[in-house]
Amino acid sequence: MKVILLKNVSKVGNKNEIKEVASGFALNYLIPQKLARTSTAALEREALKKSKEQEKYDEENEAKLNEQLNNIQGKEVIIKAKINEKGHLFARINSEEISNAIKDQEDVLVDPKYIKTKSIKEAGTHLVTIQVGKREININLVITAQ
């Protein structure tokens, strides 16, 4: 069955993509969850137009972000968190929190999807990779006691 994805669906595709999926999967999961809709010629043209617009928007944002990344490469970003006596965090630090810290301290908005690191569980200095397109930069993330 041919469907147009309304949202990004893991292991299926991204928003506005036209995909061929099993009928049962589409009828029992994708369509009831409002993740996709059945495809028609008019909807396919509209989805193609939207996906091209989204690609253009993403390219422009990546170009702006690449310029800003030059300013933060190699810098330190500090996050204060609750830490026990062994140096372990009470709550993990994830890419969204790292993104917020970069925004607060360096005034650069980095989408969490570009931050390539696993959740951090210990205090100290950690190397965090930010990958935008083919470009990668590293920043030092310092986690200290609150």
C-alpha positions in Angstrom: 0.0 0.0 0.0 1.3 3.4 -0.9 1.3 6.0 1.9 2.5 9.5 2.5 4.2 9.9 5.9 2.9 12.8 8.0 5.7 12.5 10.6 9.1 10.9 10.9 8.7 7.2 11.5 11.6 5.2 12.7 12.8 2.5 10.3 10.2 3.6 7.7 11.0 7.1 6.6 10.7 10.9 7.1 7.9 13.3 6.9 6.4 13.9 3.5 8.0 10.8 2.0 6.0 8.5 -0.2 6.5 4.9 0.9 5.3 1.5 -0.1 4.4 -0.5 3.1 2.4 -3.6 3.9 -1.3 -3.0 3.9 -1.8 -4.3 7.5 1.0 -2.1 8.8 -0.6 1.0 7.1 -4.2 0.2 8.1 -3.5 -1.0 11.6 -0.7 1.3 12.8 0.4 4.2 10.5 -3.0 5.6 9.6 -4.8 5.2 13.0 -1.8 6.8 14.8 -2.0 9.7 12.3 1.6 8.9 11.1 0.6 8.5 7.5 -2.3 8.8 5.0 -3.1 6.8 1.9 -1.5 8.2 -1.2 -3.3 9.9 -4.2 -1.8 11.7 -7.2 -2.7 15.1 -5.8 -1.4 14.3 -2.3 1.9 13.0 -3.8 2.5 16.2 -5.7 1.8 18.2 -2.6 4.1 16.0 -0.5 6.9 16.3 -3.1 6.6 20.1 -3.0 6.7 20.2 0.8 9.7 17.9 1.0 11.6 20.1 -1.5 10.7 23.2 0.6 11.9 21.4 3.7 15.2 20.3 2.1 15.8 23.9 1.0 15.0 25.2 4.5 17.3 22.5 6.1 20.2 23.4 3.8 19.9 27.1 4.7 19.8 26.4 8.4 22.8 24.0 8.1 24.8 26.7 6.3 24.0 29.3 9.1 24.8 26.7 11.8 28.1 25.8 10.1 29.2 29.5 10.4 28.2 29.6 14.0 30.0 26.3 14.8 33.3 28.0 13.9 32.9 30.2 17.0 32.3 27.3 19.4 34.7 24.7 18.2 36.9 23.6 21.1 35.2 25.7 23.7 34.0 24.5 27.1 30.3 24.3 28.0 29.5 23.9 31.7 26.5 22.1 33.1 25.8 22.0 36.8 24.0 18.9 38.0 23.3 16.9 41.2 26.2 14.5 41.8 26.6 11.8 44.5 29.8 11.2 46.4 31.1 8.7 43.8 30.8 11.3 41.0 27.8 9.8 39.4 24.9 11.9 38.3 21.4 11.5 39.7 19.9 12.2 36.2 21.6 11.6 32.9 22.6 14.5 30.7 21.1 14.1 27.2 21.6 15.9 23.9 18.6 18.3 24.6 20.2 19.5 27.8 23.6 19.9 26.0 21.8 21.9 23.3 20.2 24.2 25.9 23.6 24.8 27.6 25.2 25.7 24.3 22.4 28.1 23.6 22.6 29.7 27.0 26.4 30.0 27.2 27.5 30.5 23.6 24.3 31.9 22.0 24.3 29.3 19.3 21.2 27.2 18.7 22.1 23.6 17.9 19.4 21.1 17.2 19.7 18.1 19.5 19.7 15.8 16.5 23.1 17.1 15.5 24.7 16.3 18.8 26.3 12.8 18.5 26.8 11.6 22.1 25.2 9.1 24.4 23.6 10.1 27.7 26.3 11.2 30.1 26.2 9.6 33.6 29.3 10.9 35.3 30.8 14.2 36.4 33.9 15.5 34.7 35.0 16.7 31.3 33.5 14.9 28.3 34.2 15.4 24.5 30.9 16.0 22.7 30.8 15.8 18.9 28.4 18.0 16.9 27.8 16.8 13.3 26.1 19.0 10.8 26.1 17.5 7.3 29.6 16.2 6.7 31.2 18.6 9.1 32.1 17.6 12.7 33.3 19.7 15.5 34.1 18.9 19.1 33.4 20.8 22.3 34.3 20.1 25.9 31.4 19.5 28.2 32.2 20.0 31.8 29.8 18.6 34.4 30.2 20.0 37.8 28.4 19.7 41.2 25.4 22.0 41.8 
